Amino acid sequence: MSAITIQDRAVAINPTRSCAPIGAMLANYGIHGAITINHGSQGCATYPRHQMARHFREPVEVATTSLTEKTTVYGGKGNLLAALKNIWERFHPTLIMVCSTCLSETIGDDIPGIIDEFLERHPEVTIPILSVKTPSYIGNHTTGFDNFLKEIASNLPDRRKKKGETNGKINIIPGWVNPGDIRELKHILREMGLHGLWITDYSETLDGGYYEPRPHFPRGGTTVEELRSSSKSLATIALQRYVGGEAARIYERRYGVPARVLTMPIGLANTDAFVDTLVEITDHVIPEALQVERARLLDALVDTHMFTTGLRVALYGDPDLLEGLVGLVAEMGMTPAYILTAAENMPWAEHMVELTEELGVESEIILKGDLHELHKRIKARPVDLLIGHSKGKFIADAEGIPLLRVGFPVEDRFGYHRRSIVGYNGSTALVDEITNLIFERRASSIVSNTLVERGVEGPSYVPISLPNGNGKRV
């Protein structure tokens, strides 16, 4: 039976988390013409900029109120008022988002009140200015992303003027993914002939091309006008439970837009759930192109099973990402031996226990964990594969284990933000890469009967085929 462990060490060694403002900044980059102000010290802006630039390989612009010793004692109101004025006059953004930080939260600055005072002093400013609470001592980067989405859902959409009014679109909240993932999700909707309203969309703003002259703001992103009309959509689909799930429920409660909260669409079953949900909402038929992509993924799972069944895997990262990845590795016949996240999220851990038992695998689920803790587990009982971001490289090097790089940040490889790990195509690419990593490690011993030689058994249940609930899948 799977077990839940909460790391109780007072200090983190090689943490797997980032600070909360990074999440809000990333989500805000998905709005065309929006600018972020970090209300804190200069380091509160420098660290997120560098971390994001190393992952996305794009210049990342963020303003800061640059609090010092004096403003820490007497308050940062003057700095924030000046920052808002400067940003408005110099850049003319479409939206300003003010992130709090550990420093501004601790000294108790009333950011919403300061924004109200600024708008009273400057009636010519008509753009939305949002404040998002992002102290890093409450949550981490995914918390910041989720808090921003809740602010968007609560403050930007217009109320419907009349019952039944619709824009004919589906709100899609991808959650914390890469630009390549958003493009793959767009591909699925495009193949089905559907129109998505993306909350939010940084597939171009953080993976753009070279343009001459350089545009004032990065191309792409969801516009403020689109976000205002999101209350008139047919439904909202959140593709991560803990980054965007609550925002989807806000749409349902406030605007009557039905909400569906799904697992991140990694692997066959999770992608099927996404596609089936689109069918249920719109009554569209699954096109042949997607059926071909699904069949190709299923074929890859079957072809690689002899090499992957029974192998032990250690996974670490964000809760939603891990939930999707566990589904895929189980479909490959692998056992997710250790599943570690920095979040203290007991509902997620309990859900993971149910999921692993349903999949017929036994795992240790570690909350508030760091990579030092994971390394100790792997030394005591080794695994065959490590899955997570670049910070696990040192465990992989020390133990001679292959590392599949996914999540944030991936800073020791180039172009990983462009790849997709979601949908049928993204999952097929993951299956290929996982199998090739296994091949590379055991190059001298890989033959068709390798698993027989190991004498191991895989999960008792591998969900390769799925029930056809709506009768529309061929």
C-alpha positions in Angstrom: 0.0 0.0 0.0 1.3 3.5 -0.8 2.3 5.7 2.1 2.4 9.4 2.8 5.5 11.0 4.4 5.9 14.6 5.5 9.4 15.8 5.7 9.8 17.5 9.1 13.4 18.8 8.9 13.5 22.5 9.7 15.9 23.4 6.8 15.6 22.5 3.1 18.7 21.1 1.4 18.5 21.4 -2.4 14.9 22.6 -2.5 12.6 21.7 -5.4 10.5 24.8 -5.2 10.7 28.4 -6.4 9.3 31.6 -4.9 5.6 32.6 -5.4 6.0 35.8 -7.5 7.6 33.7 -10.3 4.2 32.0 -10.8 2.2 35.2 -10.9 4.8 36.7 -13.3 4.6 33.7 -15.6 0.8 33.8 -15.8 0.8 37.6 -16.4 3.2 37.1 -19.3 0.2 35.3 -21.0 -1.7 38.6 -21.2 -0.8 40.8 -24.2 0.7 44.1 -23.1 0.6 43.4 -19.3 3.4 44.4 -17.0 4.3 43.1 -13.5 5.5 45.2 -10.6 7.1 43.3 -7.7 6.5 45.2 -4.5 9.7 44.3 -2.7 13.4 44.5 -2.8 15.4 44.4 -6.0 16.3 40.8 -5.4 12.6 39.9 -5.4 12.6 40.9 -9.1 16.1 39.8 -10.1 15.8 36.2 -8.9 12.6 35.5 -10.8 13.9 37.2 -14.0 17.1 35.2 -14.0 15.2 31.9 -13.2 12.7 32.5 -16.0 15.3 33.6 -18.5 17.4 30.5 -18.0 14.4 28.3 -18.6 12.6 30.2 -21.5 15.7 31.7 -23.1 13.8 35.0 -23.5 14.4 38.5 -21.9 12.0 38.8 -19.0 10.9 42.3 -18.0 9.5 43.1 -14.6 9.4 46.3 -12.6 10.3 46.6 -8.9 9.5 49.1 -6.2 13.0 48.5 -4.9 12.3 48.7 -1.2 15.3 49.5 1.0 16.0 49.7 4.8 14.1 53.0 5.1 11.0 51.9 3.3 11.1 48.6 5.2 10.8 50.6 8.4 8.4 53.4 7.2 6.4 51.5 4.5 6.7 51.2 0.7 3.6 53.2 -0.2 5.6 56.1 -1.8 7.7 53.7 -3.9 4.6 51.8 -5.2 2.8 55.0 -6.1 5.8 56.2 -8.0 6.3 52.8 -9.8 2.7 52.7 -10.9 3.0 56.3 -12.4 6.3 55.5 -14.1 5.0 52.3 -15.6 1.8 53.9 -16.9 3.5 56.9 -18.4 6.5 55.1 -20.0 5.0 51.9 -21.2 1.2 52.4 -21.5 0.5 48.7 -20.7 -2.9 47.0 -21.1 -2.9 45.7 -17.5 -0.6 46.1 -14.4 -0.3 43.3 -11.9 1.3 44.1 -8.5 2.8 41.1 -6.7 3.4 41.3 -3.0 6.6 39.7 -1.7 7.8 38.3 1.7 9.1 41.8 2.6 6.0 43.9 1.7 3.6 41.3 3.3 5.7 41.3 6.5 5.8 45.1 6.8 2.0 45.1 6.2 1.6 47.4 3.1 -2.0 47.7 2.0 -1.4 47.1 -1.7 -5.1 47.2 -2.8 -5.6 50.5 -0.8 -2.5 52.0 -2.4 -3.8 51.1 -5.9 -7.1 52.7 -5.1 -5.3 55.9 -4.0 -3.3 55.9 -7.3 -6.4 55.5 -9.4 -8.1 58.4 -7.5 -5.1 60.6 -8.1 -4.9 59.6 -11.8 -8.4 59.3 -13.3 -6.9 59.1 -16.8 -5.6 55.6 -16.0 -8.4 53.3 -17.1 -6.6 49.9 -17.4 -7.1 47.2 -14.8 -4.6 47.1 -12.0 -4.6 43.9 -10.0 -2.9 43.0 -6.8 -1.8 39.4 -6.1 -0.7 38.1 -2.7 2.5 36.1 -3.3 4.5 35.8 -0.1 6.8 32.9 -0.5 6.5 31.8 3.1 2.9 30.7 2.1 3.2 28.3 -0.8 5.5 28.4 -3.7 5.6 29.2 -7.4 2.5 27.2 -8.2 0.6 29.1 -5.4 1.6 32.4 -7.0 0.3 31.2 -10.4 -3.0 29.9 -8.9 -3.5 33.2 -6.9 -3.1 35.2 -10.1 -5.7 33.1 -11.9 -8.2 33.6 -9.1 -7.7 37.3 -9.3 -8.3 37.2 -13.0 -11.5 35.1 -12.6 -12.8 37.3 -9.8 -12.1 40.8 -11.2 -11.8 40.9 -15.0 -14.8 39.1 -16.7 -17.9 41.1 -17.5 -21.2 40.0 -16.3 -23.5 38.5 -18.9 -26.0 41.1 -20.2 -28.7 38.5 -20.8 -29.2 34.8 -20.0 -27.8 32.5 -22.7 -25.4 35.1 -24.2 -22.3 33.3 -25.3 -19.1 33.9 -27.3 -19.0 30.3 -28.6 -15.6 29.6 -27.0 -14.3 27.3 -24.3 -12.1 28.8 -21.5 -9.0 26.7 -21.2 -6.8 27.1 -18.1 -3.6 25.1 -19.0 -1.9 25.8 -15.6 1.9 25.7 -15.2 3.0 24.3 -18.5 5.6 25.2 -21.2 4.8 27.3 -24.4 5.1 24.1 -26.4 2.4 22.5 -24.3 0.0 25.3 -25.0 0.6 25.0 -28.7 -0.1 21.2 -28.5 -3.4 21.9 -26.6 -4.3 24.5 -29.3 -3.6 21.8 -31.9 -6.1 19.5 -30.3 -8.8 22.1 -30.2 -8.1 23.2 -33.8 -8.4 19.6 -35.0 -11.8 19.4 -33.3 -12.9 22.7 -34.9 -13.2 24.4 -31.5 -12.3 27.9 -30.3 -10.4 28.2 -27.0 -10.1 31.2 -24.8 -6.7 30.7 -23.1 -6.3 31.8 -19.5 -3.5 32.6 -20.0 -1.4 32.1 -23.2 2.4 32.7 -23.1 3.0 30.3 -26.0 4.4 33.2 -28.1 5.3 35.9 -25.5 7.8 33.5 -23.9 8.8 31.7 -27.1 8.7 34.3 -29.7 10.7 35.0 -32.9 13.1 37.7 -33.9 11.3 40.7 -35.3 12.6 43.9 -36.8 11.6 46.4 -35.6 11.1 44.9 -32.1 7.5 45.2 -31.1 6.6 47.4 -28.1 5.3 44.3 -26.3 6.0 40.6 -27.2 3.6 39.3 -29.8 0.8 37.0 -28.7 -1.0 36.5 -25.4 -4.6 36.7 -24.5 -6.0 40.2 -24.7 -7.8 42.0 -21.8 -10.9 42.2 -24.0 -10.9 38.4 -24.5 -10.6 37.9 -20.7 -13.5 40.3 -20.2 -15.6 38.1 -22.5 -14.5 34.9 -20.8 -17.7 35.0 -18.6 -19.7 34.3 -21.8 -17.9 31.1 -22.7 -19.6 27.7 -23.0 -17.5 26.1 -20.2 -14.2 26.3 -18.4 -11.7 23.5 -18.4 -8.9 23.6 -15.9 -6.2 21.1 -16.9 -4.5 21.2 -13.5 -6.3 20.7 -10.1 -4.1 23.0 -8.0 -3.2 25.6 -10.6 -6.4 26.9 -12.0 -9.0 24.5 -10.5 -10.3 27.1 -8.1 -10.4 29.8 -10.8 -12.6 27.5 -12.9 -15.0 27.1 -10.0 -15.1 30.9 -9.6 -16.3 31.1 -13.2 -19.0 28.6 -12.4 -20.1 30.3 -9.2 -20.0 34.0 -10.4 -20.9 33.8 -14.1 -22.7 30.4 -14.5 -19.9 29.0 -16.8 -19.8 25.2 -16.1 -16.4 24.1 -14.7 -14.5 20.9 -15.4 -11.3 20.3 -13.5 -9.1 17.5 -15.0 -5.8 15.9 -14.4 -2.9 17.3 -16.5 -3.3 15.5 -19.9 -0.1 13.5 -19.9 -0.5 9.9 -21.1 -3.3 8.0 -22.7 -6.0 8.0 -20.1 -5.5 11.7 -19.0 -5.5 12.9 -22.7 -8.6 10.8 -23.4 -10.3 12.5 -20.4 -9.5 15.9 -21.9 -10.7 15.0 -25.4 -13.9 13.3 -24.1 -14.7 16.4 -22.0 -14.5 18.6 -25.2 -16.9 16.1 -26.8 -19.3 16.2 -23.9 -19.3 20.1 -23.9 -19.7 20.7 -27.6 -21.1 17.4 -29.0 -18.3 17.4 -31.6 -17.0 14.1 -33.0 -13.4 13.2 -32.4 -11.7 13.7 -35.8 -9.7 11.0 -37.5 -6.4 13.0 -37.1 -6.7 12.8 -33.3 -7.7 9.1 -33.5 -4.5 8.5 -35.5 -2.4 10.3 -32.9 -4.0 8.3 -30.1 -3.4 5.0 -31.9 0.3 6.0 -32.4 0.7 6.6 -28.6 -1.0 3.3 -27.8 1.4 1.6 -30.3 4.4 3.2 -28.6 3.2 2.0 -25.2 2.8 -1.6 -26.5 6.2 -1.5 -28.4 8.2 -0.3 -25.4 6.5 -2.4 -22.7 9.1 -5.1 -22.8 11.8 -2.6 -21.9 10.1 -0.6 -19.3 7.8 -2.9 -17.3 8.8 -3.3 -13.7 11.4 -0.5 -13.6 11.4 1.7 -10.6 11.1 5.5 -11.0 11.6 8.5 -8.7 9.6 11.6 -9.6 9.7 15.1 -8.1 8.2 18.5 -8.9 4.8 20.2 -8.8 1.7 18.3 -7.7 -0.2 18.6 -10.9 2.8 17.6 -13.1 3.4 14.6 -10.9 -0.2 13.5 -11.1 0.0 13.4 -14.9 3.4 11.8 -15.1 2.4 9.0 -12.6 -0.4 8.1 -15.0 2.0 7.8 -17.9 4.7 5.8 -16.2 2.1 3.4 -14.9 0.8 3.0 -18.5 4.4 2.1 -19.4 4.3 -0.6 -16.7 6.8 1.2 -14.5 6.5 1.7 -10.7 6.6 5.3 -9.4 8.6 4.3 -6.2 9.0 7.8 -4.8 6.8 10.8 -5.6 8.1 14.0 -4.0 6.8 17.5 -4.0 7.8 20.6 -2.0 4.2 21.5 -1.5 2.4 20.7 1.8 -0.7 19.5 0.1 -2.4 16.7 2.0 -5.5 16.5 -0.3 -3.2 15.9 -3.2 -1.2 13.3 -1.3 -4.4 11.4 -0.4 -5.6 11.6 -4.0 -2.2 10.1 -5.1 -2.6 7.2 -2.7 -6.0 6.4 -4.3 -4.5 6.8 -7.8 -1.5 4.6 -7.2 -3.7 1.9 -5.6 -6.1 2.1 -8.5 -3.1 1.7 -10.9 -1.8 -1.3 -8.8 1.5 0.3 -7.8 3.1 1.0 -4.4 4.6 4.4 -3.8 6.0 6.6 -1.1 4.5 10.1 -1.5 6.7 12.7 0.2 5.3 16.2 1.1 7.5 19.2 1.9 10.4 17.2 0.5 13.7 18.4 -0.9 16.2 16.6 -3.1 18.5 15.7 -0.2 15.6 13.6 1.2 15.0 12.0 -2.2 18.7 11.2 -2.6 18.7 9.4 0.8 15.8 7.3 -0.4 17.5 6.4 -3.6 20.7 5.5 -1.9 18.8 3.1 0.4 16.8 1.5 -2.4 17.9 2.5 -6.0 15.6 3.4 -8.9 16.1 2.9 -12.6 15.0 6.4 -13.7 14.7 9.9 -12.3 12.1 12.3 -13.6 12.1 16.0 -12.7 13.7 19.4 -13.4 17.4 20.1 -13.8 18.1 20.4 -10.1 18.1 16.5 -9.9 21.2 16.4 -12.1 23.5 16.0 -9.1 21.6 12.9 -7.9 21.6 11.4 -11.4 25.4 12.0 -11.7 26.2 10.6 -8.3 24.1 7.5 -8.6 24.5 6.9 -12.4 20.8 7.1 -13.0 19.3 8.7 -16.2 17.4 11.9 -15.7 14.3 12.8 -17.8 14.1 16.6 -17.6 10.6 17.9 -17.2 9.0 20.7 -15.2 10.5 24.0 -14.1 13.3 24.9 -14.3 15.2 23.1 -17.1 18.3 25.2 -17.3 21.0 22.8 -18.4 19.4 22.0 -21.8 18.3 24.2 -24.6 14.8 24.3 -26.2 13.0 22.2 -23.6 10.4 24.9 -23.2 9.4 24.4 -26.8 8.7 20.7 -26.4 5.3 19.3 -25.4 4.7 16.6 -22.9 0.8 16.9 -23.1 -1.7 15.4 -25.5 -1.2 12.3 -27.6 1.8 13.8 -29.4 3.6 15.0 -26.3 3.0 11.7 -24.5 4.4 9.7 -27.4 7.5 11.9 -27.4 7.9 11.2 -23.6 7.5 7.5 -24.1 10.3 7.6 -26.8 12.6 9.6 -24.5 12.1 7.5 -21.5 12.8 4.3 -23.4 15.9 5.8 -25.0 17.2 6.8 -21.6 16.8 3.2 -20.4 18.5 2.0 -23.6 21.4 4.4 -23.1 22.0 3.3 -19.5 21.8 -0.4 -20.3 23.2 -0.4 -23.8 25.2 -3.5 -23.3 22.4 -5.6 -21.9 19.2 -4.5 -23.8 17.8 -7.5 -25.7 14.2 -8.5 -26.2 14.1 -10.6 -23.1 15.7 -8.1 -20.7 12.8 -8.1 -18.3 12.8 -11.9 -18.1 16.4 -11.8 -17.0 15.6 -9.2 -14.3 12.8 -11.4 -12.9 10.6 -8.5 -12.1 6.9 -7.9 -12.5 5.0 -4.8 -13.4 1.8 -3.3 -11.9 -1.1 -5.6 -11.6 -3.2 -3.3 -13.7 -2.1 -1.1 -16.6 -4.9 1.1 -18.0 -4.1 0.7 -21.7 -7.6 0.4 -23.0 -10.3 2.7 -21.7 -14.1 2.4 -21.5 -15.9 4.1 -24.3 -18.3 6.2 -22.3 -19.9 8.3 -25.0 -19.7 5.8 -27.9 -18.0 8.3 -30.1 -14.5 7.0 -30.0 -13.7 4.5 -32.8 
